[in-house]
């Protein structure tokens, strides 16, 4: 008991200067970037990039009597899978047929901006473009809602090409022999030299493509056609054979086979502990909870967010918070833990994963978590751009055993499941 008391005194002396109420981050600190990982390569910023997902068609060729974008694909609507691939953008706009707006509200619950489509694809895209301000958004990606298998590296190739061109789009060279037919007979051969199969997302300088659409009369097969009609130079980037556009009934069978053969499920666990110190509140899962004491930590000591962040990093085999945000770095003194959590969630999206489930357990005698649990779950979901129904926060005690039982601090355990998109 004496040895433990001495250890506690040494610990308190060492940490006393760090103990205090959490200070709000300044605007400057919020812009500080984390320590680069993955060979020193910083994740690209999407703070001034918007994504438009066009899903206003009726898609009757796919059969089943329902628009293809709303048909089920392995437990999710096609459109929901497509939208999940476009996390982390400044704005994500989904263009829907007016008859589908109520369904869109129910499906996406405010996570995206819904735009009513027009009489043609070109008009639908323009409706979305007109809601974007070139002062805030510099680039835009326009993607078919019926292409749910778009991968992060394809998105990055398009964005990378926009650094040197006003427009860029993925495409695949035509490799099959091409015939010209008439009345069910082969009438001639067409050279495949220089021919490509166009894909999306197609990327553009926002001001340039907005002006092009405003000056374009009639419909267009895609936005590259609109761009070229306006004289824009369009760069071609390598497409992806898996980036299929679901059009015909057999495409759903192919899509189901692709999902069965390419399911990557990852699970991560996170555990964190913070000791009590002087204060009048604690931050738990992003929610300020009044309490007779605070929590000691280098950042804001949000034990719940720290555990969840580490769980995501763990699922990605990316270590823990300390690897990405070293506690020895003064930039992160009193930092808001949402910065760490958002970085982990963005990293998961960059790797092509979506959150299937997150479960956080807070272990403490006090404060009482129950009255705040739903708000905490909602706040966590908001910070990682996840469906609130996939995030859970609950609490338990250690039956007066151990340091949490002695009310010396709070512990948190988190488990996440990530699934490739």
N, C-alpha and C positions, 0 to 999 in steps of 0.2 A: 504493500500500500504506500509506503514511503517512497519507494522507487518510482511508482506510478505518479505520485504527487509531484515529485521533482521533475519528471518528464513533462507533466502538464505545465509546470511553471516555465520550463525552458521553451516549450512550444508557444505558450502565451506571450512570452517576451519576444520571441522571434517574429511572431505574426502580429503583435499589437499595432505596429505602425501601419499595417495594411488593413486593419479593422476599422470600419466606419461606414457611414451610409454611402450607398452607391451614387456616384455623380452621373448626371446625364451626359451622354456623349455629345461633343460639339459636332457641327456640320463637317468640319475638316476631318475629324477622326472617323466619321462614318464613311469617308471616301478612301480611307487607307486600305490597301489591298493586303490579303494574307500572304504568308510566305509561300512562294511558288513551289508546287510539287510536280510530280511526273517529269523528272528530268529538268526541272527548272522552268517548264513551260506554263505560263499563266493561262488560266482558262479565259477564253475570249469574252469580252463584255458584250452584253446585248441590251444595254441600257437605252440605246437610241434606235433599236430595231423592232419592228412590228411584224407579226405573222398574221396573214389572212388565210383562212381555210374556207374554201368555197364548197358549199354543200346545199345549194338551193334547188338542184335539179330533182326530177321525179324518179330517175333511175329505173324505168320500167323494164329495160332489157334484161336486168338481172333476175326477173321473175319474182315469184312469191307474193305479188300484189302489193308490195310495200317498197318505198324508196330504199335503194341499196344501202345508203349511208346509215339507215336506222335498223337494218337487219342485224340479227345476233351473229357474232363471230366469237366462238369459244367463251360465251358468257358476258360479252360486252358488245354494244353496238359498234359497227364499223367506225362511225364518226368519233366515238369516245376513244377508240384506240388511236385514231389519227391525231386528235387533239392532245393526247398524252405525250406525243412526241415533240410538242412545241412548248415545253416549259421554259421559264427563265427569260422570256422576251418582255420588253417594256409593255407591249400590249399584244394580246391574242384576240383576234376578231374571227367569229364564225358566222358565215353568211348562210341564212336558212330561208327556205320557202316560207312565205307568210303563214301558211297553214301549219308549219312546224315550230313556230316560235314558242308556244306554250310547252311543247315537249322539250325544246332546248333549254328553257328556264328550269324545268324539273331535272334535266340530266346534268347540267353544268353548274347550277346553283351559284351563279355570280362569279365563277372562276374565269369566265371569258366574257367578252362583249359580243352580244348577239346583234346581227344586222339583218334586216329584211332584204331579201333578194329582189331582183327586177325581172323583166320579161325575157332577158337573155343573160348568158354568162358574163358578157362584157359589162352589162348594166349592173349586175350583181357585184362584180369586182369594183366598179366605180363607186357604188353606194358605200362600200367599205372604205375605199381610199379617201373619199370626201370627209370622213370622220377623223382622219389623221392630220396633224399639224406638222408641216415640214420644219417648223422651228424646234419641235421636240423630237421628231422621228426623222432620221436621215435615210434609212434603208427599210425595205419591206420585202418579205417573202410571201409569195402567193402559191398556195398548195391545194391540190384536189382533195376534197374530203374523203374520196373513195380510194385513197392510197394510204392504207394504215401501216404499211411496212417500211416507211421512210426511216432511215437510220441516222444517228447523230453525225457520223462522218460525212454523209452526203450533204447534210445541212451545212456543215463546216466548209465543205468544198465550195459550195455556192457562195457562202459569205466571204470566203477567202478570195474568190475571183472578183467580187465587187470592189475590192481595194484598187483594182486597175481598170475597171470597166463600169459603165453605167447600168449594165444589165448582164446577168449570167444565168444559165439554165443547164440542168443536167440532160444528157442524152446518151443513147447507146447506138453504135454503128449498126446498120443493117447488115446481117451476115447471110440470111437466106437468099436464094435466087428469087428474083422478082419477075412475074409474068404480067402481061397485059391480056385481059380476057374479054371475050365477047360471045354472047349467046351460049355460055357454058363450055366454050372451047378456048384453048390457048391461042391468042392472036399475036403475040410477040413478046419480046424480052425487054426488060427495063434494067439499065445499068444501076447497080447499087453503089457505085462510086460516089462518095460525098453525101450519102443519104443517112439520116439518123432517125431514131425513134425518140421523140421528145418525152420528157418526164417533168415532174415538179418535185420540190418547190423551185419556182423561178424567182430570182432575186433582182431587185431594181433599186436605183436611187429614187427615193419617194417623189421628190419634186418632178423628176423627169417622167416617171410613169404616170403620175397624176395628170400632168399636162398632156401626155399622149392619149390617155383615156378621154379627157375632155374634148380632144380634137378628133376622136375616132367616131365615125358614123357606122352604125350597124353592129353585128356580132363579130366574134373572132373565135378561132379554134382554141387559142390560148393567149396569154398576155405577151408572149414573145412576138406574136403576129401584130399586136397593137404597138409594141415598142418599135418594131422594124418599120411599120408604116409611118412612124414619127421620125425615122432616121436614126434611131439609137443603135449603137454597136452592141451586139449581144455575144458574150463569150460562152463557149461550150465547155462544160466540165463533165468529167466521167460520170455516167449514171450508174444505176445498180439494178441488176437483173431481178432482185427480190422486190424492188419498188413497184409492184404491179398495181395497175388500176383495176379495181373490181368493176366489171362491166356485165359479164354474162353469168348465167347460173353456174357453169363449171368453174368459174373463178373462185366461188366460195369453197368448192371442194379443194382446189389448190391451196387457198389461204388456210383452210383447216389443216391440211397436211403440213404446211410450212410451220404452223404454230406447234403442232405435235412434235415436230422434229427439231425445234429450235427454242424450247422453253428453258430459260436459265433462271432458276430461283435461288436467291441468296438470303441468308439469315444472319443477322448481327445482334450482339448483345452489348449493352453499355451499363456501367455501374459507376456511381459517383457519390462522394461524401463531402459534406461541408459542416464545419463546427459552428455553433452559435457564438455570437459576439454581441457587443452593445449595439443597439439599434431599435427602431420602432416598426420594422416591417421586414418581410422576406420576399424575394422574387422566386416564384415557383411556376415553371412552365409558361413563363412570359406574363404572369399575372402578379400584381402587387398585393400581397396579403398582409394585413395589419397583424403585428405580433409584438410581444414585449422585448424581443431580441432580434438582431439581424443575423446574417450568415457571413462568415469570414471567407474571403477568396480574393484572388488576383483580379478577376473580372467582377461581374455582378453576383457571382456565386449562385446562379440559378441551377440548382442541382438536377432538376428534372430535364431542363434543356440540355445540360451537359451530358447526361446519361443517354438521351435520345441521339444527340450529335455523335457520340462515340459509337452508338449502335449502328448508325448509318455508315460511318467510316469503317467499322468492323466488317459490315456486309460487303463493302467494296475492297476489303484488304488494304485499307489506306491508313492504318494505325489509329491514332486518337487525336483529340484536340491539340495536345501538346506538340504533335508533329507539325501541324498546320499553323498553330497560333502559340508559339513558345511562351511560357509564363515569364521567361527572362526578358522578353521584349516589352519595354515600357509602353509601346503603342496600345497594348491590350489591357493596361491597368484600368479597372472599373468599366471595361467594355461591356456592352449589352450582349448577352449570350445569343440573341437572335442572329447576330452577325455570324457566329460560328455555325449555328444550325442552318442558316440559309446557304452558307458555303457548302456544307455537306450535302444538302438537298440538290443544289445546282450541280455538284460533282456527279451525283447519281444520275441526273438527267443527261448530263454530257456523256456518260457512259452508256446511255440507252436503257435506263431502268426507271420504273415507276414504283411508287410505294403501294404495296398490297395491303399492309397492315402495320400499325405501330401501337405498342402497348407500353405504357409507363406506369410503374408502381412507386409511389412515394412512401417511405418508411419513417414514421415519426409518431411521437406522442402528441405533439402540438406543433403548429396550429392545426385546427380541424380542416381537413381537405375537402370533405364531402360537399359543403356549400359552394365550393369553387371549381369542382372537378369538370363540369361541363364547359365552363368558360376557359379553363386551362386546355382542354382538348381542342376547343375551337381555335384558340390562339396558336397552338402548335400546328394545327392543320393549315391555318392561314400563312404561317411563316414558311411552310414547306410546300405550299400550293397543292395540298392534298384534299381529297374528299373527306369532309369531317366524319363521315360514317366509318372511315378506316383508321381513326385515331381514338385511342382510349386512354384515360387517366383515372387511376384509382389509388387508394391508400390502404395501408395496413400499419399495425404496430408490431413491435418485437416483444410484446407481453412483458414490458418493463425490464427486459434483459438487454445487456450490452449498452453501448454508448447512446443509441437512440432511446433505449428504455430509460436511461438516466437523464434523458433530455439534454444531452450534450451537443446534439446536432441532428441533421437530417440526411438520410441516404435515399438513393433512387436507383431503380433497376429498369432498364428499357430493352425491349426486343422489337426488331423490325424485320419485315419480310419485303424484299425487293424482287420484282419480276421484270424481265426484259420486255421492252415495248415492241 
